[in-house]
Amino acid sequence: MKKNKGYILGAGVTGLSAGYASGLKIFEQNDFPGGICASYYRRPGENFLYRHEPAGHDAYRFEIGGGHWLFGATPEVCGFIRKFAKFEKYIRRSGVLFKKFDRIVPYPIQNHVYFFPEAIRKKVIREISASHSDKHEFMQKWLKGYFGKTLCDLFFYPFHELYTSGLYKKIAPQDQYKIPVDKKLIRKGFKGITPNVGYNSCFLYPDRGLDAMIRKMGAGCNIEYKKRLVKVDLTKKRIFFSDGDCIPYDYLVSTLPLNRMLEISGVKSGFRAAPYTSVLVLNIAADKNKCCPSEHWLYIPKSKCGFHRVGFYSNVSESFLPQGQSKKDGMVSIYVEKSFLPWKKPSKEEISRLKHSIVRELQDWNFIGATRIVDATWIDTAYTWEYPGSRWKSEALSFLRDFDIYQAGRYGKWKFQGIAESIIDGRAVAKELLKK
């Protein structure tokens, strides 16, 4: 009997997990594995990017998509990832920066109302007590229904305006587990500090960086790099690449963004395509200034430059710093996220101006002093959303599956998920396809 020909599209975490479990060949458009979870290294004073830690161990490590921490790992996932790296466990330290009050309120803020001025606490107490959990069509109304006007005006509205590039007024509520709603904890938070809760309240990270895990996963897979897919012929079951190759297939595991897969397959849906946002990630190595926070990351509801998150790599692990340096030496490595609607991608000149402005704002906040490295990366499909009542995603996934294309992963399935769930996803689709 002829053995079916199957291939995997994309060597991100999902594709690597599927490839490792199945042995199927992976086509990857870049010359490295990992996708947005790939690490890279930069030395101060050099304009060269290293994919591996260079000799001398004198480089800073960054990640293409900003900090990616492994949360929600099941025993199965833990057993799998420990084949490739040693991991450290961390208890999340995150907060919301309110420059207006000159304070950082622990996240989730609805459980830490105690940290606000008394007048605000009283308003929030009244509004939370009167809040209801009715279903709402739009994210904006869902937020107000749960948390009331005061918390929405202080944080949820301005933050989501930046985070979703204004889409929160049009999109359906989703990923609610990222915004925990527990009225008992909220009431406790009126009087004092509450327990650390939420989907990422604890997380794992490899002791020598995410790239250590990714490289070893990739070494156990059959990957062909620099293979950019440009067309899929669903009827004849052929895939076409930018280098001119045309390859027949029986089935595909695609981790490409769902909208991209529809586009290159020539599929025109009768439904309006779901929206998404792009993100500019600014990776920074700098001298640590007097007000540099100790948190792992901060949510920013208001900034002059419009960024919505500042993360501190070196507050999670000093392995992000050159070997022999530590936070005590006065160094810090940071990532900053700023969202854009996809059709508003900034030009090179605009990105250059943004880099300067963002650094200046962090310096004005006394987070950093002189910079050693300032490096920008662009994530075209970063966060995915859905319109209320839309069947675009379900119809698209079903249609492609009818043609033996199995969408998998965060972007393939158009849903938010972390590294652990992506690993589960990849292994599950591999198991299903091995039966073919």
Stockholm file with secondary structure:
# STOCKHOLM 1.0

chainA/1-436         MKKNKGYILGAGVTGLSAGYASGLKIFEQNDFPGGICASYYRRPGENFLYRHEPAGHDAYRFEIGGGHWLFGATPEVCGFIRKFAKFEKYIRRSGVLFKKFDRIVPYPIQNHVYFFPEAIRKKVIREISASHSDKHEFMQKWLKGYFGKTLCDLFFYPFHELYTSGLYKKIAPQDQYKIPVDKKLIRKGFKGITPNVGYNSCFLYPDRGLDAMIRKMGAGCNIEYKKRLVKVDLTKKRIFFSDGDCIPYDYLVSTLPLNRMLEISGVKSGFRAAPYTSVLVLNIAADKNKCCPSEHWLYIPKSKCGFHRVGFYSNVSESFLPQGQSKKDGMVSIYVEKSFLPWKKPSKEEISRLKHSIVRELQDWNFIGATRIVDATWIDTAYTWEYPGSRWKSEALSFLRDFDIYQAGRYGKWKFQGIAESIIDGRAVAKELLKK
#=GR chainA/1-436 SS CCCCCEEEECCSHHHHHHHHHHCCEEECSSSSSCGGGCEEEECTTCCCEESSCCTTSCSEEEETTSCCCBCSCCHHHHHHHTTTCCEEEEECCEEEEETTTTEEEESSGGGCGGGSCHHHHHHHHHHHHHCCCCCCSSHHHHHHHHHHHHHIIIIIHHHHHHHTTTGGGTSCCCCGGGSCCCHHHHHHTTTSCCCCCSTTSEEEEETTCHHHHHHHHHHTSEEECSCCEEEEETTTTEEEETTSCEEECSEEEECSCHHHHHHHTTCCCSSCCCCEEEEEEEEEEEEECTTCCCSSEEECSCCTTCCCEEEEHHHHCGGGSCTTCCGGGTEEEEEEEEEECGGGCCCHHHHHHHHHHHHHHHHHTTSEEEEEEEEEEEEEEEEECCCTTCCHHHHHHHHHHHTTEEECHHHHTTSCCCHHHHHHHHHHHHHHHTTC
#=GC SS_cons         CCCCCEEEECCSHHHHHHHHHHCCEEECSSSSSCGGGCEEEECTTCCCEESSCCTTSCSEEEETTSCCCBCSCCHHHHHHHTTTCCEEEEECCEEEEETTTTEEEESSGGGCGGGSCHHHHHHHHHHHHHCCCCCCSSHHHHHHHHHHHHHIIIIIHHHHHHHTTTGGGTSCCCCGGGSCCCHHHHHHTTTSCCCCCSTTSEEEEETTCHHHHHHHHHHTSEEECSCCEEEEETTTTEEEETTSCEEECSEEEECSCHHHHHHHTTCCCSSCCCCEEEEEEEEEEEEECTTCCCSSEEECSCCTTCCCEEEEHHHHCGGGSCTTCCGGGTEEEEEEEEEECGGGCCCHHHHHHHHHHHHHHHHHTTSEEEEEEEEEEEEEEEEECCCTTCCHHHHHHHHHHHTTEEECHHHHTTSCCCHHHHHHHHHHHHHHHTTC
//
